[in-house]
Amino acid sequence: MVISQMPENNEILEVVLESTDDMIWANEAQGLGLIAFNSALARYFSDNFGVELRLGMTPDDMLPPEAAKLWRDYCARVLHEGPFSLEYEVVAKTHVLALSFNRLIRDGRCFGISVFGKNITARKRAELALGQSRQQVMDIAANIPGVLYQFVARPDGTMGVAYVSQRSQDILGLDAEPEGYFERVVACTAEADRERFLASIREAAERAQPWNYEGRYVKPSGEQIWLKGNSIPEKRKEGLVFNGVILDITERKRAEQDLRISE
């Protein structure tokens, strides 16, 4: 810990600030020279920019002109508007930092600015990769000729849908909002098939076995179609999770009926 003119208990303060991998530093309110910084900040500048920090250095001494101007703007903002936080991508776009700016007040006067910084580059990259992966799954689901879904049978006996693909609107006439989705599907199941539909689900959940079902379904528009549902269960902490697909088999059922009539 490198520290300049500070109140008493410097040793305790130094131990506290050196106990974290997060970057902590403080600048003068006027001139913005460094008045304190911990080893984490020193390592960050040394490892990534080849800059050896010293007390009294200003943003212009530490950063490229474009970045230095931005940091001066941040300091002006905290002095005029008060504390704030943001995510900051360095000029080279190699790191992302979560930063928190605060005023330092003593005897009712603002004498400096403190900044707390956490390197969140790995987290942001993971979020980006996850977002790309989710988009890929959504793109695949949009091109599958059926409705992909995830159904959960919970230990307390309740059931519900956790995920539905966007093809639900085209095939079932229902939006893909999971909340209340199962109840809407039950309501649209043809009355003559409804109890059989529910019984098939209860049996699959109770026995933790694959679900297979064919039955009639009436869209909100009034059109009646035939559906085929399949899913495989997987035990998870939230309950028994069924991942599956619902297909429109109306054309197949009509062909089977035409064949029976022709015979």
N, C-alpha and C positions, 0 to 999 in steps of 0.2 A: 504494500500500500504506500503510495506517495501522497503526502498530505501537507498542506501549508498551514498558515495561521488558523487554528481551530480552538474551540473552547476546551475545558478540562476533560479528562477521561479519554484522551486520544487513543491510548492503548486498547481500551475496550472497543471503541468505535472501529479501530483498525482491524481487530480480530473479527468483528461482525461482518465488515464489508469484504474481508478477504475470504470469508467462509462460503461464498457463492461463486458459481461459474458465470453468473449474470454480470454484465458490465455496468459499473456505477461510476459516475463522474459528476463534477460540478464546475460551472463556469462563473466568472464574475458577471454581475448584471451590466456593468459598463465595460466595454472592451472585449468581453467574452473570453478572457484568458482563463486557462485551466487553473483551478485552485485546489482540486483534489481529483484523484482517480485511483481505481483499484487495479490489481494485477491482471484481472480478466480483460479490462479494456486495453491495457498495455500490450498483452499478448495478441489481442485481436488486430491492433494496428501494426504490430511488428510482423506477425505471420502473414497478414493479407496485403499489407501496403508497404512494408519495409520502412515504416515510420517509427522512430523511437520517441515516445512521448516524454515531454518535460513540462514542469509547472510553468504557467505563463503562456503556453502555446495557444493560439487562437484558431478558429476554424480555417482561416486562410493558411496557417502553418501546417495544418494536419490533412487537408483535403484538397482535391482539385477545385478550380475556380467555380465550376457549376455546382458541385456539392457544397462548397463553402457558403455560397450565396443562399442555398436552400436551408442550411443549418442556421444562418443568421436570421432568416425568415421565421424559422421555428422558435428561436429564442425571443424574437420580437413578439411573436404570438403569445407565448406563455407570460411574458412580462405585461402585456396589455390585456389579455383575455383570461389568464389563469391557467390552471393545470389542464393538460389534455394528453391523449394517447393516440398512437397511430402505428401502422406497419410501414416500414421504410425499406425500399429496395435500393441497395447501393448502386452507384453509378455504373460499375462494371457488370451489374446484374448477376453477381455470383452469390450474394447473400441477401436474406430478408431478415430484418430486425423488428422486434416488437418494442417500441419505445414509449416511455412515459416521462413527460416533462412537468416539473413542479418548480414553484418559487421557493427560495430560501429566505426566510424572514427572521430578523433579529432586532429586538427593541423596536418593533413596529415598522422596520424598514427592510425592503427587499434588497439584499446584498449579493444575491446570486441565483443561479438556476441549477437544479439537480436533474440528472437524467438517468433513468434506469433502462437498460437495454438487454433483451434476451434474443439470442440467435435462434430464429425459428425456421431456418432454411430447410432443414430436414422435414419438419412438419408440413411446410407449404408444398414441398415436392411430393410428399405422400398424399396430401389433399388433391393435388393436381392429377397424380396418377390414379387416385381413386375416382375422381370425377371423370377422367377419360375412360376408365374401366366401366363405370356406370353407364356412360353414354354409349359405349360399345354394346353393352347388354341391352340397352333400350333400342338401339338400332337393329340388333338381331331379333329382339322380341317383336318389333314392328313389322318384320318381314316373315314371321312365322304364321302360317295360315290357321291360327287358333289363338285362344286367350291363355296366356301364361299366368299362373297365380301361385300364391303361397297361402295356405290355409293352416290355422293353428288351433289345435285342440288342447286347451289348457288343463292343468291338474285339477282346478276347481270345477271342471265340468263345462265351463263356458267355451264358446267357439267363435272364431272370427277370421277375417281375411287380412293379411299383412301386406300383400302386394297383388296388384292386378295390372296386366299390360294394357297399353292403349287400344289394342284391337277389340277390347270389350265393347266400345261404342259401336263399332261396325258390326260385330257378330251378335251381341246380346242387347244392344240398344241401351246400355247402361254406361255412365261415365266410370272412370277407373279410380275413383276415390275409395280407398279401403274402408273408411268409416261407414258402417251400416251396409256394406256391399253384400254380405252373406244374406242378410234379411231381405234385401231387394231381389236377389236371385231366387230365394225361396218363394217370395210373393209372385214371381213371374213363372215359376214352375207350374206346368199344367196341373190343375186340381186333381185329376185322376192319377197323376204320377207323384204328387207331392210327398205323400207318406212314404212311398218306396224310396224316393230320393233321400229323405231325412234318415230313414232306417239304414240305408247303405252307408251313409256318413257315420252314423253312430257305431255301426258294426266295425267299420275300418278303424275308427278311433279306439274302440274298446279292445280290439285284437291287435292293434298296431300293425295292420296289414295294408297292402296296396288297395287303393280305391278305384273301382271300375264301375261305370254307370252309363246307361243310355236311357234317354227319356225325352218327353216333349216339353217345350218351353215356349211361352207366349211373350213376345216382345212388348214393350210399352205401346208400340204402334198398333198392336193387335195381331201382327203376323205370327203364325205358329211355325216353329222349326223343331228339328230333332237335334239333340246334343249328345255328344259322347265325352265323358270325363274320365281322365286317368291321373293318378298321382302316386308317388312313393313317399312313405313316411320316414322321418328322421327324428330321433330323440334329441331334444335340446333342452337347455335350462328353462326356457319359457313354456315348454310342453312338447307335444308331438306335432312336428311341422310337416305338412304335406306339400311338396312341390310338384306341380302338374300342369296339364293343359286341357282346355275344353275346345272341342272341335264341332263345327257345324256339319252334321252328317245327313242333312235333309235330302240332298240329291241321291245319296246311297239308299236311303229308306224308300224314296219314290221309285227308284229302279227295282228294288226288291219287291215292292208292291206290284209294279207293272209286270214283273216276271211271274208272280203268283197268279195274276189275272190271266196272263197269256197261257198259262198251263191249264 
